[in-house]
Amino acid sequence: MIDMTPQNSTTHSDTSDEARTRDYPQIRVDSVSKTYESESGPVEALTGVDFDVGHGEFVSIVGPSGSGKSTVFRIIAGLEASTDGAVLVDGSPVTEPGPDRGMIFQDDALFPWRTVAGNVSYGLEEVGPPEGFTTEERIDYCLELVGLTDKADAYPKELSGGQRQRVGIARALAVDPPILLMDEPFGSVDARTKTSLHRELLDIWAETEKTICFVTHDIEEAVYLSDRIVVFSTAPGTVLDIISVDLPRPRDRTGDAFTKIKADVLSYFEDEEN
């Protein structure tokens, strides 16, 4: 990994003050509803979902299975349209995917016939490298950022699950999008690897100052990573609460304040079951 001292919340906020004072959020989900047609009739997945993500902010979406978390992710990404409402990115309506939003999924979806460097270069082949970089320099930078410089010539089948997800992160970062959209990216790795990936993701976030919208069913993961947590209801998904996580980083998962916030989020799921 690049040598980056872990950042606390105050330090990251200081580096993002200018972005956060803009008069609009980077992502605005405005009264979004989604209904699918099925053989048995319409199925309502989302209803009146409202939340935003500020410039440089890390916001997680949590909720029970089937709550529409991934559906709203896909609408923000431009992979599907809402039935009602709108998503705005930097004040403009989202109508399709774009290079301003890097996407990372639970299934890393790497190209098995490409090397690690070849996978990272995919987006660069479409839109070119960011200003100030050659394609090769950008690949090297992104692989260094995720700690995979020595795997540049390896193929996906030669990598562990954690390494494959790191390649996915590097590929999403390669074209330098201001926003990272992450849909349960660590859901398929073991607990030890997940803990390591959490630390590395926060280092990358501090280094790059990206805006991150992160979907997860893991409440502890959300509390560890996020500035704020958007809590979804059971289907049809709507926003029950938005909880601020005002804890310094790195966070103590066993501390009283951490445990209290985790319990506050969990209480919404317990209430839904009653």
N, C-alpha and C positions, 0 to 999 in steps of 0.2 A: 504493500500500500504506500501511497505518497505519505511522507512524514507530515502529518497535520495534527497539531495538538487538539484534543477533544474540546469542543466549544460548549460554553454554558449558554443558557437562554439569553442572558443579558448581552453577551458578546455578539451572538447572531443577530439579535434585534438591532444592535447598534449599527451593524454592517448593512442592514436592510431598511434603515429609517426613511431614507428618501423614497424608496419604492412603496413603503407602507403608508406614506402620507398622500399618495395619489387619491384623487377624488372618486375613484371607482375601484371595486375589487377586480382582481385578475380573472377570477371565474365567478359568474353569478348564475345560480340555478333559480329560475324565477317561475314559481307556481307550476312546476313540471308534473304532468300526469302521463301515464302510458297504459294503453289498453291493447291487448293482443286479441286477435280473432282465433277461435279454436272451433273444432267440430261441434263442441257442446255449447258454444256461444262465446261472448266476450269475456276475457279474463283481465281484470284490472291489476296491474303490477305496481303502479305508482299513482299517488293522488296528492296533488298540491304540494309538491316538494319544494321547499325554499331554504337555501343556504348560500353562503359565498365563501370564497377562499381569497385572502389578501395576497398581494405581491410578496413573494418570499416566505409565505406561510406554509406550515406543514399541518394539513387537516386530514383526519381519518374519518371514514364512514364505517360504523359498526351496526350490526343488526342480526337477527336470527336468519337461518337459511330461508330463502324464498322471499326475503323482505324487499327485494328490488335493488340491492346495493350494486350488483354488477350491471343491472339495467341502466341506472343513472350514470354509471361509469361509461357505458357505451354511448349514451346520449352526449355526455360531455366530450367524448372522443370524436364524435361525429360519425360513429359506426351505425347508428340508427337514429330515427327521428322521434321526438316526443309526440304524443297525441294532442296535448294541450301544453301551454306554457312555452318557455324558451330557455336556452342556455346562452349566455353571453361570455365571450372571452375577450378581455381588453375592450369591452364595450360593444363588440360586434357579434351578431348572432352566429351560432355554430350551425353549419349546414352540411359539413363533410369533414373528414380527417384533414389535418394540416401539419406542417413541419413545426408549428409552434407548440404542439403537444406530443411529447414522447410517450409511448405506451409500453408497459411492462405487465405481462400476464403471469398467472401461476404456471401455465405451460409455457416454457421458454421459447418454443417455436423456432429454434435455431435451424438453419439450413444444414443438414447433415453432410452435404457434399462440399461445404465451404469450411475452411479453417476458421479458427477464432478470429484472426485478423480479417478474413474475408467476410465473416458475419458482421463484424463491427463496421466494415466499409460499405455495407449495403445501402444505407441511406445516403451516404456521401456520394455514391455513384449517381443517385437521383438528383440531388440538389447542390452538390459540391461542398467543400469544407467551409467552416466559418472563416470570417475575415482574419487574416494573420496566420493561418495555418495552411500547409499543404495537406493533402489527404493522408500521406504517410505520417506526418507529424500529429495529425488529429487522432489517428488510430493509436499511435504510441502513447499519446497523452491519456486517452480514455482507458487503455489497458493498464497503464501505470496507476490510474485513479482507482481501479478495482482490483489491483494487485495481481494481474495476470500477464505481465510482460513476458514471463518465461513460457507462456502457453500460446503465444501468437500463432505458431505453426501447427498446433494440435487441432484435432477434429472433435466435434461435440461428443462422439461416442467414447472418447478418451478422458472425459471430464467427469467430476463428481456433480451431484445435483446442485450444490452450492456454487461451484465454479460455473456451471451453465447459467445460473441466474445472474452471476456477476457479468457474464458475457452479454446477457440481455440488457442489463443496466448500461454497460458500456455502449452497446448498439443504440440504445435510446438517447444517450448523451452525445453521441458523435456529431449530430448536426446542430448541437447547442440549442435545443428548444428551451424556452423560458419556463415551460410547465412539464412536469413528469406526472403521468397518470399511472397508478400502480394498483392492479386488481389481484389481491391476495398473492403477492409475488413469492412469499416465503411459506406458503401453505403446505408445500410438499416436501420440505426439508426437515431433518431431525432438529430436536430442541437445541442442541449445542451449536449446530451450524446456524440456526436461526438467530441465536444470541449474537454470534459473530457478525452476521449480516446486518443486524440492527445497528451495531456500533459503526460498521463501515458505511452504511447508508447515511447515518447522521454526520459522519466526517465528510462524505461527498456533498451532502446538502449544505454544510457549513462552507465548504470550499467553493461550490458553484453558485450558491444562493438561488437555487431553483425554487419555484412554487411546486409543492407536492400535494396531490390529492390521492389518498391511500385507502383502498377498500380492504377490510379485514373482518373476520369473525372472531379474532383473538383480542379480547379486551385488554389483557396485559400488554400485548404488542402495541395497541393503540395508545395506551397511557404512557408507555415508555418513549414512543416516537413523537407524539403530536403536540402541537400548540393548542389545538381544539379538536373535540370529538363530536361528530354529528351522529346522534343516536336514532336509528330507524326503527319503526314499529314492524310487527308482522304484516304480511300482505293484506291489502295493498299498502305498500310502503309509504310512510309519511314521516316527517321529522318530529320526534317526541321531545328532543332537547338538544342543545348544543352546549357542551361542557368544556370550559377552559381548563387547561392543564398548566397551572402556574407554578411549575417546579423547575429548579435549575438543572442543567445537564452537565455531566452525565447523571442519570437518575438512579436512585437506589430502589430496586424493585421490592425490597423488603421493608422499606421505611413506612412509617405511619401515614404520612401524607399521601404517598403513592397508593398504599392499600385503601385509604379512604376514597380516593377518586375512583379506583377500580371497583370498589363496592357500590359507589354512586351509579356508575354505568351499569353494573350488573343488576342493580335493583329494577331497572326498567324491563329487563328480560324476565325477571321473576314476577313483576306485576303483570306482564303480558300473559304469563302462563296461568294466572289466577282468575 
